[in-house]
Amino acid sequence: MLQKLRDQTQGIGFKILVGVLIFVLAIFGFGAFNLFVTGEPEVASVNGHDITQAELIKAAEREQRRLAIELGEQFDASQIDLGDLQASALEQLIGRTLLAQALEDLGMEVSDERVNASIRDNPAFQVDGRYDANAYRRMVQVMRFTPQDFLREHRMELALTQLQEGIADSAFLTEWEMAQTARLLNQRRDLAYLEFSPDDFIGEVDVGDEQVRLRYDENALDYQTVESADVSFVELSAAGLLDDSSIEVTPEDVESAYAAEVATAVASDQRSSRHILLEVGDDRTEEAAITTLTELKQRLRDGADFAELAREYSEDLGSASQGGSLGLLAKGVIDDPQFEEALWSLEQGEVSDPVRTQAGYHLIELVSIEISEFPAIEVMGPDIEQRLRMEQAELLFAERLRELDGLAFEEPESLEGISEALGLAVQTVDGVTRAEGAGVFGNAELRDATFSTDVLVRGYNSPAIELSDYRAVVLRVDERYDPAPIPFEAVAADIRAALVVERARALAEAGQASALERVRTGESVSDVARDFGLQWETFPLSRRTNAEVPATVLMAAFEMQRPMDVDKSVGQAQLPDGGIAVVTVTHVEEGDILIMPDREIADMRSYLKDRIANLDFVAFYDTLEQDASIDRSL
């Protein structure tokens, strides 16, 4: 199979895939997209598989929720542009669909045990280092999944990981590539830079009152108030429809959903165990290992302590010092099926006969069994009912959204009719500009609508503008404020300060250009620095990672040609504080893998293999995309 994967990647140009290739590593990297919804307007088609508007809305909503959880208090929903969010979500859906089809074609599947084990091992579902079923259900609900959808999506994530690992395992790295990379990455250079900062030239700048006035008069449009508007709006949301009289969830509905959750619940059986391992090989035959373990089992029957025997006899270095303890294990966690089968066949307190695995022979003791009981319907019922109501509210939202848009068009000069017909409160926000606004008007699409000709000039209602998370807004402008001149006296000080900075920067740039030319023509670097009252910053044998050197200076120094027929190479670099520098390189020493520490070599090898694997995966995806039939209708 791996060769098949590599064959599909040959001869294809690489490209960056934003938001498609990073799938696992954290719960919130899971793709939150149901690929099997039908009966909705289509936004794209991938090899005949339709992606619907409902999927896209759900994908954008879940991406917003992911951002909210990831950013915490720093999250501001008003700063998210719905158009950009949906465009990004659509590309992710398309990429995800392509990869799902590839997984099916390759026959890559993941067992139930592996899915359960992965969920149990995820810190997002643990409390005090242990899997917690309630934490799992809460997190799934926060991300707006049903348990069935989440398990299906997580299974796909694990299959994608298998695919990536398969491609990575086929990557090939030569020793020549290692040596060449070491030569470049560990290269060291004698470098120096002479900084020309505008701050050093401010004392030479004198700005008169007439110059300030001239700047004001010549740039009058720059010294005006910002165009703004006071806005009224109504907002429709699925959350606001939860108590609508048309929404009904019966006890039977809750019982049916509860039964479905029980059926798809993560297996809760975990086992605490200890073992004694004896390896087999040239120094010990299989018969000798079986004989020794059989004798140890008899000693256990006679009252010997398992932990003491494990410390004395076990050849598993990781657990022997802990008395052979393996801690709590769930099905699917153990790589060896023979060990897992033996452990799950034991009763609590029972010790197995010698068990053969790839590692050798084991005696296994089942210490205890822990089972997390699935919560009763009385506990989960309210949450399930709320989820079912929200599902109905989201469907109702689509109906009411059409009504909202129709009313906005039919009664274009007021929001009162909409408010009465749909029971929506009229809200207001003052001081909305083209660049910013309070609350929901942090959304760029709403601001664009505010300053559209129909709304701002003609005074009409906007159409219904759909936001993420099942929300939509209709707005109108109550008061318009055109730009007005700001009095000269109010901005004179700011203009003067700006002129000083501009002229100081010009002096710095002129000085740097003169110095650069003088150094390039061979003039003494000391004389150049002295003439400007500056001092060179020198860094002998600096590496690319030298934190003491500004990043832009390092980049310039390592991009410059090595000095060959001249005593130094000369270049320049912009500095983060607005300054500009002359940069010189006088000596270059190549990196040598033979003198690198083993740890650095291992890190470099890992980096290069990961890079090759990533490029191969990108190429694999590139092949899928080029061979696919993709139609976008959004």
N, C-alpha and C positions, 0 to 999 in steps of 0.2 A: 504493500500500500504506500509506503513512504516513497518508493521510486515513482509510483504513479503521481504522487503529489509533486515531486521535483520535476517530472517530465512536463507538468502543466505550467511550470514557472519559467521555463527556458525561453530566452529571447524576448522577454516582455519588459518594457521600460517601467521604472519605478515611479511612484507618486505618493504624495501624502494623503492619508485618509483621515479626515477629522471626525472624531466621535464615533468611528465604526470599529476600529481595531482593538480598543481597550475594553475588554468585556468582563474580566473577573477581578480578582484582588480584593474586592470589597462588595458588600451587599448592595450598595447603591450604584455599583457599576452594572447591576443586572439589567438586561434589556426589559423594559416594562411594556412589551407590545404584544397584543393578541393578534396572531397572524391568521385567524380563522373567522373573522367577523364578515358577514355578508349582508346584502340587502341595503347597503348605504351608498351614497354617492362616492365615486371613485376619485382618488387624487393621484394615483399612479398604478402602473401595472408592471410586474417583473416576471418575464417568461410566462405570461398568461395568468399569473397570480395577482389578484387585485388588492390594492391597499386602499382602504376606505377612509372617508372623512372622519368617521367615528374613531378609527384607529389613530389617526393623526391627532385628533383632539386629545385623546387619552394619553398618547405618547408625550405631547407637549405639556399636558398637565402633570404627568409623573416626573418629567424632567424638571419642571418648576418645583415640585415637592422635594426632589432630590437636592436641588440647589438650596432650598429653604433649610433643610436639615443640615446640609454640609456647612452653610455659612452662618447658621444660628442667628444671633442678634444683628449681624451685619447684613442680613438678607433684606432687600427692599423690593417687593413685588412691583412697585410702580416704575422701577428702572428697567424692567424687562420688556422688550419689544416683542409683541406677539408674532409679528410677521417673521422676524429673525428666528424666534424660537420654533415656529412651525416649519420654517424652511430647513433648519438644522435637524429637527425631528424627522422630517420626511426623508432626508438623505440617510439618516440612521436606519429608518425603516426599510429603505431600499437595500442598503448594505446588509442589513440583518436578514432580509428575505433571501438575498443571493446566497448568503452563507448557510442558511437553513436548508436551502435546496441542495447545496453542495454536500452538507452532512448526510442528507437522505441518499444522494447518489453514491456516496462513499460507504454507506451502510454503517455509519458511526453511531453507536447507541451507548447509553449509560444505564447501569442497573439501578433498581430501586434502592439497594443497600448503599451504593455510592452516593446517591442523591441525599439520602438520610444522613449519612456520615458527614457529608460536606456541610449540611445545615447545622448539625450538632457542633461541628468544630468552628463555626463562624462566631467570632466574639460578639457580633451584633445581637446574637440570640442567647447569650450567656449571662448569668448572674453569678458573681464570685467565681468565675472560671468554669462554671458548669452550665450545660444547656438548660434553658428554662423555657418550657412550652408557652407560658404566658407572654414572655418577652418576644418569642417568635410570632405569636398571633398578633400582638400589638404592633410590631414593626410591619408585618404584612398588611395590616389594616391601614396603617399610616400611609403606606405607599399605594393604597387603593387597589390592592390585588384581592381576588378571591384566593383561598388556599389552593384550589385546583390550578388556577392560572399561574400562581407563583411557582408551584412544583414543576409545571411544564416548562416555564421559562428558565428556571434554575437548571433543569435537566439539559436544556439547550446550551446554557452557559458552560456547563461541564463538558459537553461534547465539543464545543468550540475550543475549549482549553486542550482537549485531546488532539484536536486538529492542529493547533499551534505547536504543541509539543512534538507531534509527529513530524512536522516540517522542521522544527528546531533540531530534532535528533538526526535529521539527514544533512544538516549543515556541515561543511567541511572547512577546516582551518589549517593552513600549512605553516610550518615553522618559518618559512621565508616571510609570510605575511606578519607573523609575530615579530620577527627581527626588524622588518621595515617600519612597523608601527612603533616599536620601541625607539628606533632611530629618530622618528619624528616627534613622538609624544614626550620623550625624555630629553629632547634637545635643550641645550642651555646657551644663553646669549649674554654677552656683556652689552648692556644697554644703558642709555641715559636720556633724559628729556629736560628741556628748558621750557618752563611754563610762562605764557603771556596771559595773565588774568586781567579782565577789565577793571577789577578792583585796584590793581596797581597803577592805573592810569586816571582814576577819577580825579585825583588832585590836580591834574593838568587840564581839566575841563572847566570852562567858564561859560555859562548859559545866561544871556541877558533877557530882560523882560520882553523886549521886542521880538526875540526869537520864540519865546513862549507864545506870545500873542499870534505870531505868524503861523505857528503849528496849529493853533486853535482855529484860526480863520480858514486855513487851507484844507482842514480835515473836519469840517463842521459836522458831517454825518457820523463821525466817530464819537462825537460828544453830544449825543441825544439820549433821552430816556428810551427804554426798550418798549416796543409795541407789546401791549398786553390786553387781556380781556377777562371780564368777570363772567363766569359760566354757570348755567343751571344744567342738571342732568338727572336722568333716572337710570337705575342699575337693576338689571335682572340677573338672578343667580340661581343655580340649582339648590344651593343651601337655603335660599329664601323660600323655596317651594316645598321644603320637607313636610310642612304642615298643611299643604294644600288638600282640600277635601276630596280631590280625585285620587289621591294616593292612599292605597289600602294594602296593609300587610297582615295577613291572617295568621293565627297560631300554626295552621298547617304549613304555611309558607316558611315560617321559622323552623319548624320541625324538619322539613325537607332539606333546608339549607344546612341545618345542624348535622343531619345524617351524612350529607355530602362532605362536610368538614371532617367528621369522624372517619369516613372512608379514606380520606387522603391525608390523614394526620401522619406526621413523622413518627416512625417507630421509636418508642420511648424506652425500650429495654436496653439497659447498660449493665455491664458485668465487670466486677473488680476481681482481678486474678493475680496469681504468682506463678512463676515457672522456674525450672532448673534446666539449663541447656547444656548438652554435651555435643561437641562437634565430632564429626567423623572424617577420616582421611588417612594419610600415611601413618599417623601416630595412634590412631584408634579405629578399629573395625566397627561395623554396624553391630555385630554380635556383642562386642565388648561394651558398647554404649548401652544397648538394651539390657545387658546383664547388670551393669552398674546402676542404672535407673530403677530396675526391678528391685534391687537390694535396697536402694534408698526409699522406695515406696513401702517396703516391708518395715523399715526403720520408722517411717511415719506412722504406720499402724501400731508400732510398739511404743509410740509416744514422743518420738523425736520432733523437734521444732522445725517447721518448713523453712522459716527465714534463716535459721542457722545453717541448715544443709545447703540452702541456695548460696549463702556467702562463701561456704567452703568449696562447693563443687561446681556451681554454675559458671559456664564460660561466656555468658552474656554480660560483657563488661558494663553495659548500661544499667542493668537491673540487679546484678549480683550484690552490689554494695547496699542495695535497698531491700535485701532479703528476697530478691526475685520479683518484687512488686511491679506490675504493669499498670496499676491504676485502673480507672474506669474506662471501658472500651465499649463502643457501639458496633453493631454489625456494619461491615464495609470499611472499617478503619484499618483492620489488620490485612496486610498485603498477602499473607499466605492462607489460602482457603483451608488447608488441612488443619492448621492451628485453630482457625475460627470455628470450623466444624466440630472439632474436639471440645473446645471451650463451651460451645452452645449445647453440647450433648450432656454436660455434667450437671449434677444436682449441687445445690449450695453445700460447701464443705467437702465435696468429693474431689479425689485426686485421680487423674487419668492414668491409663497405662502409657508406656513410652509412645510418643507421637512423632512420626517422621515428617520433617519439613525440609525446605531447601537449606536451612541453617544447621540442621543436625537432628538430634533427638531431644524431646522435651518430656518432663513431667509437669503437668498443669494442674493447679488447684483453683477451683472456683471459690473465691472468698465470699462474695455477696452479689446479690442481684438488686438493681434499683430500677423501679418502674415509675414513670411520671404518669399519673392518672389523667386522662382527658377530662377537662372540666365538664360538669353537668350542664344540661341545657338551661337550668335555672340561672347559672352563672353567665353563660355565653349568650343567652337569648336576647338581652337588650342590645348588645353590640351587633348581633346578626340582624335584628329588626332594623336598627339604624342603617346598616349597610344596604339592606333590601329597599328601604325607603329612599336612600340616596340614589340607588340604581333607577328607581322609578322617577325620581326627581330629575335625573339627567335626561331621561326620555321626554319628560314633560317640558323640560327646558327647551328642547329642540322645537317643540310645538309653539311654545310661548315666544320664542325668538322670532319665528315667522310672523306672529301677530304683532310683536313689538316693531318690527321693521315696516310692516304694512301701515300701522297707525302713525309712525313717524313720517311716512310719505303722505298719508291721507289728511293729517292735521299738521301741516308743516310749520305753523307759526306759534305753537304752544305745546307745552308738555302736560298741561292739565288733563287733556283727554286721555293721554296714555296713562297718567297716574291713576285716574278713576277707573279705566277699563281693566288695568292689570294689577291694581293695588300696589303701585310702586311709589315710594316717597320721592318728592322732588328735592334734590340736594343742590348745594351751591359751593363753588370754589372761586375765590377771587385771585386776580393777579397771575393768570396763566399766560406764559410767554411761549414763543416757538421753541425755546430751549429747555424750559422746565415748568413744573407745575406741582401743586400739592396733591397728596392722595393718589387716586387713580390717574391723575393727569401727569404723573411721572411717565406714563406710557406715551411713546412717541406717536403712535397712530392716533390717539385721542387728540394730542396737540395739533397734529397735522389737520385733522378734521375741524378743529376749532378755528384754524386760520384759512380754511378753504373758502373759496369765493361764495358758495351757496350759504355757508353758515355765517361767516364774518361780514360779508357785504350785503347779501340778500336777506339775511335774517331768518333763514330756514332752519328747521331741525336737521341734525345729521342723520344719516341712515344708522341702523343698529350696527354697532361696532363690537365684534366678538373678541373678548379677551380670553386668556387662558383660564383653566380651572372652572369652566362652565359659568362664565360671567359675560354680560354684554351691556353696553351703555348707549343711550341716545342723549345727545347734548344740544344745547343752543347757547348763543352768546347773549347775555343781558346788557352788557356795557362794553364798549370798545374804547381803548385808549391808544391813540396814534402816537408815534414818536414825537418828542418835543425837545427843543434845544436845552442843554444844561448850561446855566450861567457860567461865564468864563471864570469868575472868582471861585466857583466850586471845584473846578478841575485844574486850575493853574498850577498848584503844587505838584499834582500828579504828572502833568505835562512836563514840568521842569525836571522832575526826577527821571522820567523816561528819556528825555533828551540827554541828560548827563550819562545815563547808562549806554545809550546808543553811541555817543561820541567816544566814551571810554572803550567800548568794544571795538570801534573802528580804529582807535589808536593801537589797541592790543593786536588786532589783525594786521595792521600795517607794520608794526614792530616785528611780529612773528614772520611775516613774509620777507622782510629785510634780513632778519637773522637766518632764515632758512636758505636764502640765496647765498649769503656770505659763507655759511658752513659748507654748502654744496660746492662752492668754488675753492675750498681748501683753506679758508681763513681759520685761525686758531679759535677753538671753541671757547677757550678762557677769555680771549679778547672780546668775543661777541657777547658773552654773558656780562662781562665787566662794563661794556659800553651801555648796556641797558639796566645796569644795577641789579642783575638777577644772578641766580646760582643754579648750576646743573644738579639734577637729582640723578645719582648713579647707582646702578644695580649690577654688580659683576655676577656672571654665571647664573642669571635669572632663568627660572623655568616658566612654562606657560601658566602655571598655577600660583605664581607669586602674588600673594594677597596684598603686599605692600605697594604694588605698582597699579595705577589706574587701569581698568580693564581695556579701555580704548588704546592706551599706550602699549600694553602687552600685545594686543591684536595687531597694531601697526608694526611693532618691532618684529613679530614673528612672521608677518607677511612680506617684509622687506627682503630683497635679495641679500645673500651673505656677501660681505666685503671680499673681493677677489683682488683686482688690480689696484684698488684704492684702500686707504687705511680704515675707512668706515663707510657704511651705508647710511643714507639720510632720508628721513621721511617726516610726516607730521601726523597729529592726532587731535581730534576735538576732545575736550575734557568735560566731565559731567557738570561742573560749575559754570560753564559758559566760556571758559578759557580755551586757548589753542596752544599746542606745544610743538616744538622741534624735537624730533626723535632721532637718535643715532644708535647704530649697532657696530661695534668694533671687533667682535670675536664670536665665533660659533663653535660649539662642541656638540657632536652628534651623540644621541643616546646609544647605549650599548646594553643589549639584553643580558650579556654575560655578567655584568656587574649589578644587575637589578636584584633587589631582595626577592625571595621566593613569593612573598605575599603580594608584591606588586605585579609579578609575572602572572600569578593566579588571577588577580583582579583584571588584568589586561586581557587575559585569555577569555575570561567570562564575559567581559564587555564586547570583545570582538565576536564571540559566538552568538551573543544576544543580538548584536547588530546584524550579522549575516542572517540569523533566523528571522528577524523582523523584516528585512528586505525581501527574503524569500516569501514570507507571508503576504507582504504587500504585492509582490509579483503574482502570487497565487490569486489574490483578490482581483488584481488588475485583469488577469485572464478571465475570471468569471464575469467581470463587468463588460469587457470588450466583446465577449461571446454572447452576452445576454441581450434580450429584447426588453428595453426599458422605456416606458411611456410615462411622462409626467404631465398631468392635467391641472395641477395647482397653479 
